[in-house]
Amino acid sequence: MALDHQQIMIMHKKAHESGYATREKASDDIVFSRLTQWDESILSDVLTEYKGEFNIIRKERRRALKELSQNPVQVTFRPVDGADPDTADILNGVYRADCRGNDSMTAIKIATQDQVDCGFGAWRLTTEYKNRLDAIDNDQVIKRHLIHEANNVVFWDPNAKLQDKSDAAYCTVLTSYSEAGWKEYAKENDIDEDASVPNFSAPAQSYVYPWTIEPKKVRIGEFYHRRKKRTRMCLYETANGEIISYDKRDVKDIEDQMEASGYVKLAEKMIDKYVVEKYLVSGTKILKGPDRIAGEYIPIIPVYGEWSYVEGEEVYEGITRLAKDPQRLHNFQMSYLADIVAKGSRKKPFFNPDQIRGYEQYYATTGPEFNFPYYLLNAKDKDGMPLPQQPLGYMEQPEVPQALAGLVELTRNSIEDTTGPSMTSKSLDPVNTSGRAISLQHRRADSQQIDFLGALQIAMRHDAVVYQSMASQIYDTEREFMTLDELGNEGNDTLNMQAYNPMTGEQSIINDMSKGSFDVYTDIGPAYATVKEETRADIKEMIGAVAQINPELTNMLLMQYISMSEGADMKGLREWANDQLLISGIRQPKSEEDMMKVQQAQQQQQQLDPVTMALSQQAMAEAQKAEAQAIKAQADTIKSQTDAEKAVAQTAQILTETEGKQIDNVQKLMENLRNQSPVLRLPPASGGLIPNTVAPST
């Protein structure tokens, strides 16, 4: 049911009045941080002639913003309730690619600046036609748009209690136009309204910086209303066993045709869905709307600093709120010292007018006379009476209070205590300190900071939920998207692709975002570097550890390290390393170009296979020939050894036969000697050779 103008104004008034004091203070914080630290309430109370700004907060502001930019929140979609994991991977890639767009980066950057300065920032998600010039192309894309000073122009439903405002029933965003700008906007959007349209509402302003001169502007309210809608859903089983659901109103007239096509109705179920509508409202009427907004959530993403509730009222702040008083005190002290320095350290003498009458130029503090080497005085007055020949007295030079130097240091410490201590040059040795030690030191410093990263993590998670809800409704046809993986490599994937199912013989849709749902998880990188830098450091350590153990693994790690290297001169080398990882199977193909590279590598391998086989067969034949020659040589060696052994045996036999004959001859000789000389007594034959002996003479 559509709202009327009076209902919208009543709801906006409640949102505007809720937390008004907090918004005023936050608006003051923005001006103090970005414009001037000398507001109207203190200018008249400070008596120093010089009023300077010695901004210490700015350093911590820059450090906080740098950390937020160097540590982007990593969003991951995970499939649940039957959603396809491949579809989740594509959604992850499309989301990362959209976040890298200039509009998205600018919107988030502006929001984080407001988050750090005053404690509240925001951006919006919109849907736009991809090609505004093509009347036939109805494809839409999701864009992020910045909201300047969200604290002053974004008003939430006061009944919303969650930090991401996902439970809000409505939200108002004030948009300001110049008179000419409003006429152009009204013309482009077919709004029949002139520049005299009454303003919808005035934005919040700082209560200590009353801006008296402001150009005439037209302020229009963009009012978003989220309402619950109960819907009856019908569950069907298709011929191939797939379970799908339809809104009963969509299939009411075609149920008979569906049953004839093999659809079996299983059940009906009442579910709650949300519808978001947008109204464009002036101070007197609804200019346009209600227009249906894609998705089930109000597409405004809030991001807070330090956020809490006090007595039922929402309060928030950034680094500026508590640092303002010590920062002002520091400005007073330094301005006082500057006054002393600017006024100089010379004593000022007191003279009787008659003493210097006619010689006043000698006592000037500026001009060429200031450096005269001597001064003149009158000896007598106009009546001839003698005058003193020295000054009557001196105005003493101002002295720096002894406690001021210590107070200045205490003031600096107070500012750092409220904003968080920064990393001093003495705390780390960049040469001898490891990356993990630096990370630990940064985390210790971060523990005393407002948790800006944690708050941004909540905001980015809600951004992803709203993005997925919008995408599931507008990305409903076959479309190709550019994707981005975790390492920043680009690719291309297709949602809602028509594919032929050989099992059923029917066309089916793959990578359908409307099936199932997706949970959203977020992670934050380390404080001292991005996740990529941490990963490269780990890979570098691994390369050194396995270099002497596994050369193949070392080569793969080296390719991965090169693929993650930054720098314009490294682009060609990165692409080559990515191709090597792709061909080796370490990196999975993400696009048609990747698939073509893999196929080409496989084809080249297949072309080389016949040559490789021929070379292998030739090598095998040569190896077999060499083996046969080795066997023959071994056989010849054995034969030679056998012949040698046979010769040795024959020689031994000859020697044995010869020895036997010698023994027989000797035995016969001895027998003859015994017979011829009976006096000679010899030992019996022992079967061996007889030594030479001489018989004794008789």
C-alpha positions in Angstrom: 0.0 0.0 0.0 1.5 3.3 -1.1 2.2 6.1 1.4 0.8 9.6 1.2 2.9 12.8 1.7 1.6 13.4 5.3 2.7 9.9 6.4 6.1 10.3 4.9 6.6 13.7 6.7 5.5 12.2 10.0 8.0 9.3 9.7 10.8 11.7 8.6 10.2 14.0 11.6 10.6 11.1 14.0 13.9 10.2 12.3 15.1 13.8 12.3 14.4 14.4 16.0 15.9 11.1 17.1 19.6 11.5 17.9 19.5 15.2 16.9 22.1 16.2 19.6 24.5 13.5 18.4 24.2 14.7 14.8 24.9 18.3 15.8 28.1 17.3 17.7 29.2 15.1 14.8 28.6 18.0 12.4 30.9 20.1 14.6 33.5 17.4 14.5 33.5 17.4 10.7 34.2 21.2 10.5 36.8 21.0 13.3 38.6 18.2 11.5 38.5 19.6 8.0 37.9 23.4 8.1 38.9 25.3 11.2 39.7 24.7 14.9 38.8 28.2 16.0 35.0 28.3 16.3 32.8 31.3 17.2 32.4 30.2 20.8 36.1 30.6 21.7 37.4 33.3 19.4 36.3 36.1 21.6 37.7 34.5 24.8 41.3 34.1 23.6 43.3 37.3 24.0 46.4 36.3 22.0 47.0 38.4 18.9 48.1 35.3 17.0 45.7 32.4 16.7 47.3 29.5 15.0 46.4 25.9 14.3 48.9 23.2 15.3 47.0 20.2 14.2 48.0 17.0 15.9 44.8 15.1 15.2 45.5 15.2 11.4 48.4 12.8 11.7 46.2 10.1 13.4 43.4 10.8 11.0 45.7 10.1 8.0 47.0 7.0 9.7 43.5 5.6 10.3 42.5 6.3 6.7 45.6 4.7 5.4 45.0 1.6 7.3 41.4 1.4 6.0 42.6 1.8 2.4 45.5 -0.7 2.7 43.4 -3.3 4.3 40.2 -3.7 2.3 37.6 -6.0 3.6 37.5 -9.3 1.7 33.9 -10.5 1.1 33.1 -14.2 0.3 29.8 -15.6 -0.8 29.2 -19.2 0.3 26.3 -21.3 -1.1 23.5 -22.6 1.1 20.1 -24.1 0.6 21.0 -25.8 -2.6 22.8 -22.9 -4.3 25.5 -23.9 -6.8 29.1 -23.5 -5.6 30.2 -22.5 -9.2 27.6 -19.7 -9.1 29.0 -18.6 -5.7 32.5 -18.4 -7.2 31.2 -16.3 -10.1 29.3 -14.0 -7.7 32.5 -13.6 -5.7 34.4 -12.6 -8.8 31.7 -10.1 -10.1 31.5 -8.5 -6.6 35.2 -8.0 -6.4 35.4 -6.5 -9.9 32.6 -4.1 -9.1 34.3 -3.0 -5.8 37.4 -2.1 -7.9 35.4 0.4 -10.0 36.1 4.1 -9.5 32.6 4.8 -8.4 32.8 2.2 -5.7 36.2 3.1 -4.4 35.2 6.8 -4.2 32.0 6.1 -2.4 33.7 3.9 0.2 36.5 6.4 0.6 34.2 9.3 1.3 32.2 7.2 3.8 35.4 6.1 5.7 36.5 9.8 5.9 33.2 10.6 7.6 33.5 7.5 9.7 36.9 8.6 11.1 36.1 12.3 11.5 32.6 12.2 13.1 31.7 8.5 13.5 29.2 8.1 10.7 29.4 7.7 7.0 27.3 6.0 4.3 27.0 5.2 0.6 24.2 4.0 -1.6 23.6 1.2 -4.1 21.6 1.9 -7.3 20.7 0.0 -10.4 21.3 1.6 -13.8 21.0 0.6 -17.4 24.3 -0.8 -18.7 23.9 1.0 -22.0 21.9 4.2 -21.8 22.2 4.9 -25.5 20.7 1.5 -26.7 16.9 1.5 -26.4 16.8 -2.3 -26.9 19.4 -3.2 -24.3 17.6 -3.5 -21.0 20.5 -5.0 -19.0 21.0 -3.3 -15.7 24.2 -3.1 -13.5 24.7 -2.3 -9.8 26.6 0.9 -9.0 27.7 2.5 -5.7 27.3 6.3 -5.2 28.9 8.5 -2.6 27.0 10.5 0.0 28.8 13.6 1.3 28.4 14.4 5.0 26.1 11.5 5.6 25.7 12.5 9.2 23.9 15.7 8.1 21.7 14.2 5.3 20.9 10.6 6.2 18.1 9.9 8.7 17.2 6.4 9.8 14.1 4.8 11.3 14.6 5.3 15.1 13.3 1.8 15.7 16.2 0.2 13.9 18.6 -1.1 16.5 21.2 -3.0 14.4 24.4 -1.3 13.5 24.0 -2.1 9.8 20.4 -0.9 9.8 19.2 -4.0 8.1 16.1 -3.9 10.4 15.1 -0.3 9.4 11.6 0.2 8.0 12.5 3.5 6.3 15.3 6.0 5.6 15.5 9.5 4.2 18.4 10.9 2.2 18.4 14.7 1.6 19.8 15.8 -1.8 20.6 19.4 -2.5 20.5 21.0 -5.9 21.2 24.5 -7.2 18.3 26.1 -9.0 19.7 25.3 -12.4 20.7 21.8 -11.3 17.2 21.1 -10.0 15.6 22.2 -13.3 17.9 19.9 -15.2 17.2 16.9 -12.9 13.5 17.5 -13.1 13.6 17.6 -16.9 15.7 14.3 -17.1 13.3 12.5 -14.7 10.0 13.8 -16.1 9.2 15.7 -13.0 6.8 18.6 -13.5 8.2 21.0 -10.9 9.9 24.4 -11.1 12.8 25.7 -9.0 10.5 27.3 -6.4 9.6 23.9 -5.0 9.5 24.0 -1.2 12.4 22.2 0.5 11.6 18.9 2.0 13.8 19.5 5.1 16.9 21.3 6.2 20.0 19.2 6.9 21.7 19.1 10.3 24.3 21.8 10.9 27.1 22.5 13.4 25.9 24.4 16.4 29.2 26.2 16.9 29.7 27.2 13.2 26.7 29.3 12.2 27.0 29.8 8.5 25.2 33.1 7.7 25.7 33.2 4.0 24.4 30.3 2.0 23.4 30.1 -1.7 19.8 29.2 -2.4 19.4 25.5 -2.9 16.6 23.1 -3.6 16.5 20.2 -1.1 14.6 17.1 -2.1 14.0 14.0 0.1 14.7 10.5 -1.2 12.5 8.4 1.0 13.0 4.6 1.1 10.2 2.5 2.6 10.6 -1.2 3.3 7.5 -3.3 4.0 6.8 -7.0 4.5 4.8 -8.9 2.0 3.4 -12.4 2.5 3.6 -14.5 -0.6 2.2 -18.0 -1.4 4.9 -20.1 -3.1 4.2 -23.3 -5.0 6.8 -26.1 -5.0 7.1 -28.2 -8.1 9.2 -31.2 -9.1 10.3 -31.3 -12.8 10.5 -34.3 -15.0 14.2 -34.7 -14.2 13.7 -34.6 -10.5 14.6 -30.9 -9.8 12.7 -29.0 -7.1 11.8 -25.5 -8.0 9.4 -22.8 -6.6 7.2 -20.2 -8.2 5.0 -17.4 -6.9 1.5 -18.7 -7.1 0.3 -15.6 -8.9 2.9 -16.1 -11.6 1.7 -19.7 -12.4 -2.0 -19.4 -11.7 -3.0 -19.3 -15.3 -0.5 -21.9 -16.6 -0.8 -24.7 -14.0 -2.5 -27.1 -16.5 0.3 -26.6 -19.1 2.9 -27.2 -16.4 1.3 -30.5 -15.4 1.1 -31.6 -19.0 4.8 -30.8 -19.3 5.7 -33.2 -16.4 5.7 -30.7 -13.5 4.3 -32.3 -10.3 3.0 -29.9 -7.7 4.4 -30.9 -4.3 3.1 -28.3 -1.8 2.2 -24.7 -1.2 4.0 -22.5 1.4 3.5 -19.0 2.8 6.7 -17.0 3.0 7.6 -13.5 4.0 9.3 -11.3 1.5 10.2 -7.6 1.7 9.5 -4.9 -0.9 11.4 -1.6 -1.0 9.9 1.4 -2.6 11.4 4.9 -3.3 9.6 8.2 -3.2 10.9 11.6 -4.3 9.4 14.1 -2.0 9.3 17.9 -1.7 8.0 20.0 1.2 4.5 19.9 -0.1 4.0 16.8 -2.2 5.3 13.5 -3.6 7.1 14.4 -6.8 7.7 10.9 -8.0 6.9 7.3 -6.8 6.5 4.9 -5.4 9.1 3.2 -7.6 10.1 -0.4 -6.8 13.7 -0.9 -5.8 15.5 -4.1 -6.7 16.3 -6.3 -3.7 14.7 -6.7 -0.3 16.8 -4.1 1.6 17.1 -0.4 1.8 20.1 0.3 -0.4 21.8 2.7 2.0 25.0 1.3 3.7 25.9 2.9 7.0 29.4 2.7 8.5 30.1 3.9 12.1 33.0 4.7 14.2 32.6 4.1 18.0 28.9 3.2 18.2 26.6 2.5 21.1 23.2 3.3 22.7 22.8 5.5 25.8 19.3 5.6 27.4 17.7 4.4 24.2 19.4 7.0 22.0 22.0 6.1 19.4 25.4 7.8 19.9 28.5 7.7 17.8 31.9 9.5 17.5 35.1 9.4 15.6 38.6 10.4 16.6 37.8 14.1 16.7 35.2 14.3 19.5 37.4 13.6 22.5 40.5 15.1 21.0 39.0 18.6 20.4 39.6 20.0 23.9 43.3 19.0 24.2 43.8 20.2 20.6 42.3 23.6 21.5 44.5 23.8 24.6 47.6 23.0 22.4 46.6 25.7 20.0 46.3 28.2 22.9 49.7 27.4 24.3 51.5 27.5 20.9 49.7 30.7 20.0 50.9 32.3 23.3 54.5 31.2 22.5 54.1 32.6 19.0 52.9 35.9 20.4 56.1 36.1 22.6 58.4 35.4 19.7 56.6 37.7 17.3 56.7 40.7 19.7 60.5 40.3 20.1 62.7 40.1 23.3 63.9 43.8 23.5 63.3 45.9 26.6 61.4 49.1 26.0 62.7 52.2 27.8 60.6 55.0 29.4 61.7 58.6 28.6 60.5 62.0 29.5 59.2 63.6 26.2 61.7 66.5 26.6 64.6 64.0 26.7 64.1 62.7 23.2 62.3 65.7 21.6 63.6 66.1 18.1 65.4 62.7 18.2 62.3 60.4 18.1 63.5 58.8 14.9 66.5 57.2 16.7 64.1 55.2 18.8 62.0 53.7 16.0 61.6 50.0 16.0 61.5 49.8 12.2 63.2 51.5 9.3 66.9 52.4 8.7 67.1 54.4 11.9 66.5 51.2 13.9 70.2 50.1 13.4 71.8 53.5 14.4 75.1 52.8 16.4 74.2 55.4 19.0 71.2 57.4 20.3 70.9 61.2 21.2 69.2 62.8 24.2 68.5 66.4 25.1 70.6 67.7 28.0 68.2 70.5 29.0 64.5 71.1 28.6 62.9 74.1 26.9 63.3 76.1 30.1 67.0 75.3 30.3 66.6 72.9 33.2 68.9 69.8 33.1 67.3 66.5 32.1 68.2 63.0 33.2 70.7 61.4 30.9 69.2 57.9 31.1 65.8 56.2 30.7 63.5 56.7 33.6 62.7 52.9 33.6 62.1 49.8 31.4 59.2 47.6 30.4 60.6 44.1 31.0 60.4 41.5 28.2 57.8 38.8 28.6 59.0 35.6 30.1 57.9 32.1 29.2 56.3 30.5 32.2 58.4 27.6 33.5 55.4 25.2 33.5 54.4 26.0 29.9 57.0 23.7 28.3 55.9 20.7 30.4 52.2 21.6 29.8 52.8 21.5 26.0 54.1 18.0 26.2 51.3 16.9 28.5 48.8 18.3 25.9 50.4 16.3 23.1 50.1 13.2 25.2 46.5 13.9 25.9 45.7 14.2 22.2 47.6 10.9 21.5 45.8 9.2 24.3 42.4 10.0 22.8 43.3 9.4 19.2 45.6 6.4 19.8 49.4 6.3 19.9 51.0 6.2 16.5 54.0 4.1 15.5 57.1 6.1 16.5 60.4 5.8 14.8 62.0 4.5 17.9 59.6 1.6 18.3 60.8 -0.4 15.3 64.1 -1.1 13.6 63.2 -1.4 9.9 66.4 -3.2 9.1 66.5 -5.9 11.8 62.8 -6.3 12.4 60.9 -9.1 10.6 57.6 -8.6 8.9 55.7 -10.6 11.6 57.3 -8.4 14.3 56.1 -5.3 12.5 52.6 -6.8 12.2 52.6 -7.6 16.0 53.7 -4.1 16.8 50.9 -2.6 14.6 48.3 -4.8 16.2 49.4 -3.6 19.7 49.0 0.0 18.5 45.6 -0.8 16.9 44.3 -2.2 20.2 44.1 1.3 21.5 42.3 2.6 18.4 38.6 2.9 17.7 37.8 -0.3 15.8 37.3 1.4 12.4 38.2 -1.8 10.5 35.7 -3.9 12.5 32.9 -1.3 11.8 33.8 -1.3 8.1 33.7 -5.1 8.1 30.1 -5.0 9.3 29.2 -2.4 6.7 30.8 -4.3 3.8 29.0 -7.5 4.9 25.7 -5.7 4.7 26.8 -4.2 1.4 27.3 -7.7 0.0 23.9 -8.9 1.3 22.2 -5.9 -0.4 24.2 -6.4 -3.5 23.3 -10.1 -3.8 19.7 -9.4 -3.1 19.6 -6.8 -5.9 21.7 -9.0 -8.3 19.4 -12.0 -7.9 16.5 -9.9 -9.3 18.2 -7.9 -12.1 20.7 -10.5 -13.3 18.0 -12.8 -14.6 19.1 -13.4 -18.2 22.2 -14.9 -19.7 25.0 -12.4 -19.3 28.8 -12.3 -19.3 30.6 -10.5 -16.6 34.2 -9.5 -15.9 35.4 -11.2 -12.7 38.4 -10.8 -10.4 40.0 -13.6 -8.3 41.6 -13.3 -4.9 45.0 -12.4 -6.4 43.6 -9.6 -8.6 43.6 -11.7 -11.9 40.9 -10.8 -14.3 38.6 -13.3 -16.0 35.2 -13.7 -17.6 32.2 -15.8 -16.5 28.6 -16.2 -17.5 25.5 -16.2 -15.3 22.2 -17.9 -16.3 23.9 -19.9 -19.1 21.7 -22.1 -21.3 23.1 -25.6 -21.4 21.9 -28.9 -22.9 21.4 -31.7 -20.5 22.1 -35.0 -22.3 20.4 -37.0 -19.5 17.0 -35.4 -20.0 17.4 -34.1 -23.5 16.3 -30.6 -22.3 17.8 -27.2 -22.0 18.7 -26.1 -18.5 20.1 -23.0 -16.8 23.4 -23.2 -15.0 24.9 -20.5 -12.7 21.4 -19.3 -11.7 21.6 -16.9 -8.8 17.9 -17.2 -8.0 18.4 -20.8 -6.8 19.2 -21.3 -3.2 20.8 -18.5 -1.1 24.3 -17.3 -0.1 25.9 -16.6 3.2 28.3 -13.7 3.4 31.6 -13.9 5.3 34.2 -11.1 5.6 37.8 -11.1 6.5 40.4 -8.3 7.2 44.1 -8.5 6.3 46.9 -7.8 8.8 47.4 -4.2 10.0 50.9 -3.7 8.5 50.2 -4.8 4.9 47.7 -6.3 2.6 46.9 -10.0 2.4 48.9 -10.2 -0.9 52.0 -8.9 0.8 51.7 -11.4 3.6 51.2 -14.2 1.1 54.2 -13.2 -0.9 56.3 -13.1 2.3 55.1 -16.7 3.2 55.9 -17.9 -0.3 59.4 -16.4 -0.2 60.1 -18.3 3.0 58.8 -21.5 1.5 61.0 -21.1 -1.5 64.1 -20.9 0.7 62.9 -23.9 2.7 62.4 -26.3 -0.2 65.0 -25.1 -2.7 67.4 -28.0 -1.9 64.7 -30.6 -1.4 62.2 -30.4 -4.2 63.2 -28.4 -7.3 59.8 -28.9 -9.0 57.9 -27.5 -6.0 60.5 -24.7 -5.8 59.7 -23.8 -9.5 56.0 -23.7 -8.8 56.4 -21.5 -5.8 58.6 -19.2 -7.8 56.0 -18.9 -10.5 53.4 -18.1 -7.9 55.6 -15.4 -6.3 56.3 -13.8 -9.7 52.5 -13.8 -10.5 51.9 -11.7 -7.4 54.6 -9.2 -8.0 53.6 -5.6 -8.5 54.9 -2.9 -10.8 54.3 -1.9 -14.4 57.6 -3.4 -15.6 56.6 -6.8 -14.1 53.4 -7.1 -16.2 54.9 -9.3 -18.9 56.7 -11.5 -16.4 53.5 -11.8 -14.3 51.5 -12.9 -17.3 54.1 -15.5 -18.2 54.1 -16.9 -14.7 50.3 -17.1 -14.7 50.4 -19.0 -17.9 52.9 -21.5 -16.5 50.7 -22.0 -13.4 47.7 -22.4 -15.7 49.3 -25.0 -18.0 50.7 -27.0 -15.0 47.3 -27.2 -13.4 48.1 -25.2 -10.3 45.8 -22.4 -11.3 42.3 -23.2 -12.6 41.0 -21.7 -15.9 38.8 -18.6 -15.2 37.9 -17.6 -18.7 37.6 -18.8 -22.3 41.1 -17.3 -22.9 42.5 -19.5 -20.1 40.8 -22.6 -21.6 42.3 -21.8 -25.0 45.7 -21.6 -23.5 45.3 -25.0 -21.8 44.0 -26.5 -25.0 46.9 -25.1 -27.1 49.4 -26.5 -24.6 47.7 -29.9 -24.8 47.7 -29.8 -28.6 51.4 -29.0 -28.7 52.1 -31.8 -26.3 50.1 -34.2 -28.6 52.1 -33.0 -31.6 55.3 -33.7 -29.8 54.2 -37.1 -28.7 55.0 -39.1 -32.0 58.4 -37.6 -32.2 59.0 -38.4 -28.6 57.8 -42.0 -29.1 60.2 -42.4 -32.1 63.0 -41.0 -30.1 62.1 -43.3 -27.3 62.0 -46.4 -29.5 65.4 -45.5 -31.1 66.9 -45.0 -27.7 65.4 -48.4 -26.5 66.9 -50.2 -29.6 70.3 -48.7 -28.9 70.0 -49.7 -25.3 69.1 -53.3 -26.2 72.0 -53.4 -28.7 74.4 -52.2 -26.0 73.0 -54.7 -23.6 73.5 -57.6 -26.1 77.1 -56.4 -26.7 77.7 -56.3 -22.9 76.3 -59.9 -22.6 78.6 -61.2 -25.4 81.6 -59.5 -23.9 80.8 -61.1 -20.6 80.5 -64.5 -22.3 83.8 -64.1 -24.0 85.4 -63.2 -20.6 83.9 -66.3 -19.1 85.2 -68.5 -22.0 88.7 -67.0 -21.6 88.6 -67.7 -17.9 87.5 -71.3 -18.6 90.3 -71.9 -21.1 92.8 -70.4 -18.7 91.6 -72.7 -15.9 91.8 -75.8 -18.2 95.4 -74.9 -19.1 96.3 -74.6 -15.5 94.8 -78.0 -14.8 96.7 -79.6 -17.7 99.9 -78.1 -16.4 99.3 -79.4 -12.9 98.7 -82.9 -14.3 101.9 -82.8 -16.3 103.8 -81.7 -13.3 102.3 -84.4 -11.2 103.1 -87.1 -13.8 106.7 -85.8 -14.1 107.1 -85.8 -10.3 105.9 -89.4 -10.1 108.4 -90.6 -12.7 111.2 -88.8 -10.8 110.3 -90.6 -7.6 110.3 -94.0 -9.3 113.7 -93.3 -10.8 115.1 -92.3 -7.4 113.7 -95.3 -5.7 115.2 -97.6 -8.2 118.6 -95.9 -7.8 118.5 -96.3 -4.0 117.5 -99.9 -4.3 120.6 -100.5 -6.5 122.9 -98.7 -4.0 121.6 -100.9 -1.1 122.4 -103.9 -3.0 125.9 -102.7 -3.9 127.0 -101.4 -0.4 125.7 -103.2 2.6 127.6 -100.8 5.1 125.4 -97.8 4.0 122.2 -97.4 6.0 119.6 -95.1 4.7 116.2 -94.2 6.1 113.2 -95.8 4.4 111.7 -94.1 1.4 109.2 -91.5 2.4 107.7 -91.0 -0.9 109.4 -87.6 -1.3 112.6 -86.4 -2.8 115.8 -87.6 -1.0 118.1 -84.8 0.1 121.7 -84.8 -0.9 123.8 -86.7 1.6 127.5 -87.9 1.8 128.3 -91.3 3.3 131.0 -91.4 6.0 134.3 -92.9 4.9 135.1 -96.4 6.0 
